[in-house]
């Protein structure tokens, strides 16, 4: 069975990361921007914030959607979302890059299809005339 979706949303948890990296605003922004580039995305802008006493949250806005991160250095933990639209970006390349760059000992992730084309058409209140997206077919096992 194949699902046609507008996007792919990969949710990732990284465990036992390098705590110094997780505290470093500039390093986290650099790592996230590089993850976007490695995945094949086009960066529009990025915005990151450091919390007191520590922890960094931020987003890299890409033409194809976004990458976000929230770090908890005190736990050696980071939570990341990689949401991509179209078929030119590979979110799993970003996932792999981040695991290495954060020096995570373990990661857990899963992917959700977003914007299922069948549901969009089913629930639309009118005819969808302009479809400027290129839906993605995902093999479901």
Number of C-alpha atoms within 10 A of each C-alpha: 7 10 14 18 23 19 24 23 19 20 18 20 19 22 19 16 24 17 20 12 20 25 21 17 18 13 15 23 21 13 18 23 22 18 24 26 16 18 20 16 25 18 18 12 12 17 11 16 14 16 12 7 6 14 21 23 21 20 21 23 20 20 13 19 19 22 26 19 20 21 26 18 20 12 13 21 22 26 18 22 20 25 24 25 26 16 15 14 20 19 25 16 15 24 25 14 18 23 19 12 19 23 18 19 13 12 18 10 14 9 15 12 19 16 15 16 15 11 11 13 12 9 8 9 8 8 7 9 6 6 7 6 12 14 18 21 16 13 9 7 5
